[in-house]
């Protein structure tokens, strides 16, 4: 390993410090990704804590699985930003950080006295990454922009309903948030490169609305004067062998099975296309159900050149043979005397560590250590901030 790479063996972002003012998913997931790659992340929570701590059944509140997912490995300080002393803490921290991540609605930081001009004056080379729903210059800028709302207004729910020929149903996934997080992470890394080269920071805005529509592959088809037929990627009920997903056009899958296994066309030659497609789909399902086992079926499909996989429950995907082979899950301290599994970061560097590094913080757990180490606040000053409720923290015995 070269000396230059060796400096970053503990993480490609070793030496980078991120101030995380964000809450719930989109912003916190950005800093979680950066933290896994070696950045130091200081999470600033309000006195009551990030609301995502409570997105859980009653028994899991305070340290919810969702909170672990987006905040593992960070340090937490709990600051009342409505106080002048709280704002000063954030400004002092920004002065010693390389970037700040926030996902308030546009204008909130300005109203708190922590807008871009104020932050830039505190640290000209630092970066501000703002994730919001619809952009600061949008007539929708003040609207609440949770993932289910973005899924509706971007057309994803309508598109999926048409594709599946099913009633509109919500996506059980914070797709809008995580998609914007990935765009935000890429943009922040690019801005860090500019800052390293020029000494000048900049503000980045990533609206979730824009990020979703920039990433959703079917926008290309929707923009055609006459959208193409999307009879693609059929799913088959193979009876005792379960549900089988395939990739490709339905007519190609039929042709491959006819060529390789001699399936006979059950549809009359003069049948209309929808009836012909249904009859062939049923014939494929019958053939699938006749195979001796699911594994034999999957091998037969693969031999015919058809990409396929069984539809499995998520828990099987997370804990089954493939997941174990990939060493997908990492046990982290659940802060309740046990551990809980978290999916490891997917990018595997040949020369730099990319891994969950520390346990998930309790609310305000690192108030004193962060203010002492990074800002050189003395014990008396910290005690005063605690007495005035500028700083707050959970009881270490909380479950």
N, C-alpha and C positions, 0 to 999 in steps of 0.2 A: 504494500500500500504506500502510495506517495505521501510525502510529508504534508502536502496541501490537503489531500483527502483525509488524512489522519486527524486533522483538526476537527473534522466534522463526523468522526466515527460515531459519536454519541447522538448525532442527529444533524440533518442537513440545515436545520434552522437554529443550531446551537448559537447562543449569543444574542438572539432576537427576543425582545420582550414585548408582549401584547397586553394592552389594557382592554378588558372585555366589559363594556357597559351594557351589553345586550341581554335580552331575556327570551325565554321560551325556547325556540328552535333555531331560526335562520342565522342569527348572529352567533349564538353560543356554539353552533356546530362548526362555524368557520374557525374559531379559536381552538376548538377541540382537535380539529385536523392539524392545525399549526403546532399545537402542543405535542401531539404524537410525534411530530417530526423534529422535536427538540426545542421549540420556542418555550420561553417562560410565560405563563399566562396568569394574569391577576384578574380575577372576576370580581366586579363590583356589584353587589346586590343591594336592594332597598332594605329598610329595617325589617320588613315582613318576609324577606327572602324572595327569590325568583319564584313566580307562580308555578313554574313547571315542577317544583318540588311537591306540589299538591295534586298534580295530574295523575291520580292513582286511586285504587281502592283505599278505604280508610286505614287499613293496617300498614300501608306503604307510604303514607304521607310524611313529608319532611325530607325523605331521601328516596324519592320514587325511582323506579327503573328508568323512566324517561329522563330524569335529572342526571342519573349516572351516564346515560347514553351520550348526552351532549356536554357534560361537564367533568368527566373523569380526568384526573391529572392536573387540575387547576388549583390555584390558591384562591380563597374567598375572603374578601373583606366586605363588611356590611356598613354602608354609609348613607346617611340621610342627605340627599342632594338638595333638599329644600332649605338647608341651612348654609350660611356663608362659609362656615368651617368645613362642611362637607364638600362644597364646591372647590375649596382651596386644596383639599386632599386630592381630588381628581386632577386638578391642574398641576399639582406637585408631582403626581404619578405620571401624568402625560409627559412632563418634562424629561422623565428618565425612561420613557418607553419609545419603541420604534413605530408603533401603530396603535390606534384605538378602533374597536369595532362596536357599532351601536345599531339598534334596529327600532328606535323610537319612531313615531310618526313625524313627518317633516315639521320642523319648527319647534319641537319640544326641547332640543338641545339649546336653541337660541333663547327660549323662555327661561331655561335654567341658568342662563349666563355662561353656557359652555359651547357656544357656536363655533363654527370653523375659524373665524377670524381670531377669537379669543384663544383657541387651542393652538393655532399657528403661531401666535405671538409667544406662547409658552414654549413651543418647540418647533422651529421652522422646518426641520428635516423629517418630522414625524408625519404619519399618514392617518387619515380618517376614512374608514370604510363605513358607509351608511347603507343599510338594507332597509327598504320600506316597501309598501304595497304597490304604489302606482307612480312614484316619482314626485319630487318636491314641486315640480312645475305643472302638476296635473290637477284638473278640477276634482279629481277623486283623492287628492292628497290627504285629506282629513279622515277618510273612511278607515274603519277597522279592516285589517287585511290578514285574517287568519287563513291557513291553507284551504279549508273548505270553501271559503269565499272566492279565493283565486281559482280553484278548480272549476267553479261555476262560470265566472266572468271571462276566463280565457278560452272557454269552449271545450275544454277537455271532457267534461261530463257529458255534454251533448254528443261529442264525437264518439266517445266510447259506447254510448247508448245506441247510436246508429250502427256502429260496427258490430256490436254484439246482438243487435236486434232485440234489446231488452229495455225495460223502463229505465229512466235516468236514476242512477244510484251514486252515492258519494264514494269516493276513493278512500279506502281505509289506510291512508298513508299520507304523511305530510310532504307530498311530492313537491309542492310549490316552495316550501321552506328549504328542503335539502337541495333542490336544484339551484335556487338562488345562492345557497351557501357555497356550492361548488364554484359558481361563477365568481362570487365574492372572493373566495380563496385565491383563485387564479389571478384576479385583478390585483389583489393586495400583494401577492408575490411579485408581480410585474412592477408595481409601484415601489416596492422595497429595492428592486434592482436599480431603478432610476434614482432613488434617494441615496443609495450607496455610491453611485457614480457622480451625482451632482450636488449632494448635500441639501436637496430641496424636496420637501414632502408635497403631497397633494391630497385632495379630497376625491373619493370615489363614491359614486352612488349606483346601487344595483337594485332597481325596482323588481319585486317578485313577478309582477305582471309581464314585464319585458323578458325576464329570465325564463319563465315558463314557455312563452311563445318562441323564444330563440332556441329552445332545447327540444320541444315536442316534435318528433319526426314527421307527424302527419300534417303539419302546417303546409308542407310542400304540395301535398295532394289537394288540400283545401283551396290553395291559391290557383290551381289550374282552371282554365275557362270551363272545362267539363271534367270534374274529378273522376279518376279511374275507378273501376270496380275493385273492391278490396276483399274479394273472396279468398282470403289468405289465412295461412296458419290454422287449419282446422283442428278441432279437438274431438277426440273419439272416445266413446264409452265402450271399453273392451270387457265389459261384464266383470267376471271374477278377477281379471287382471288390472282393474281400475281404470282411471281416466288417463288417456295418453295425449300429450300435446305434440304437434308437429310444426315444422317451419317450412313455408313455401306455399305456392299456389295449389289449391285443391285439385285442379285438373292435372298438375304435374305429379302430385302424389298418386292420383289414380293411374296415370300412365305408367309410372314406375312399378306399381304393384301388378298391373296387367302384364307388363313386360317380364318381370322377374318371377311372378307366382301364378300367372295365368288366370287372374280373376276375370269372370265373365260379366259383361255389361248387362245389368238387369233392366235397363231402360230401353223402351222402344226407340228405334232410330228417329222417328218423327216427334218424339216427346219434346216439350218445351224445356228450355235450359234449366229453370228452377226445379222442375220435376226430375229431370235427368240427374242434376246435382244431388238431390235428396236421395234418389235411388242408389247412386254410387256410394254416397256417404254410408247408407245403411249396409251396403254390401261389404264395405271395408270394415265396419264394426263387427259384422258376422264373422268375417275372416279373422279378425283380431281375437275374438272370443274363442275361436277354435284352436288357437295356438296352445301348446302344452303348459306354458308358464309365462309369467310376465317377462322374465329375463329372456326366454326364447323369442317372445314377440319383439322385444327391443332389439335383439340381435338380428332378427329377420328384417326389420325395418332399416336398420343401419346397413345391412348387406345390400339392400336395394337402393341405397344412397339417400335415404330419407332421414333428416335430422329429427330426433324425437327424444322425449323424456317423459317419465311418469309424473302426473300431478300429485305432489306430496304435501302433507301438512307442514307448516313452517317449522314446527318443533322438530320434525324429522330432518328438514334441511339444515337446521342448526346443530343437531346432535347426532345425525346418522353417520354412516361410514365415510362419505365424502367430506363432511365437515371435520371429522376426526383426522382424516388424512391431511386436510388443510390446516390443522391446528387452529381452527376458526375462533374458538372461544377462549377467553382469558378470564380467570377468576380474580375478582378485585374485592377488596375489603368493603363490606356492605355498611360499615360503621354501626353495626348492631351486634357485633360479636361473631359474625359469620362472613361468608363471601357470597357474591353473586356473579354470574357470567356476563361478560360484555364482549361483543364481536371486536376482534383485533383490527387495526387499520389494514386496508387491503394492499397498499403499495409496499413492495419489498425491495429495498435498495441493496445493491451488492456491497456497498461500503459505508452506509450510514444507517444508524438505528432508527426505526420507525415503529414505535410501540407505545402502549399504555404505560405511563411512567410512575404515576402516583395514584393513591386512592382518591375518591371523590370527596370534596371538602364539605364539612358542615357549614352552616350559615355563619359567616363572620369568623371562621376558625383561625384565619391568619391575620386578623387585624393588627395585632401587636408586632408579629414578626415582619410583616411587610412594611409597616411604618418605621420600624427600627432600622431594618436592613437597607431599604431603598431610599427612605426620606430622612433618615437620621433623627427622627422624632425622639425626644427623651421620654422617660417613663412618666414624669409628671404631666407632660403635655398630653400623653395618651390617656392617662387616668382622667384628666379634665374632659377630654372628648367623650369618654365613656360616661362620665357623670352627667354630661349635657345631652346624652343620647344621640350625639352625632355618630358615634360608633355603637353597634349592637352586635350581639352574637347569640347563638343558641346555647342552651345548657349542654355540656358534653355528655350528660347522661340521657339526653333525649333519644327516643327510639322512633 
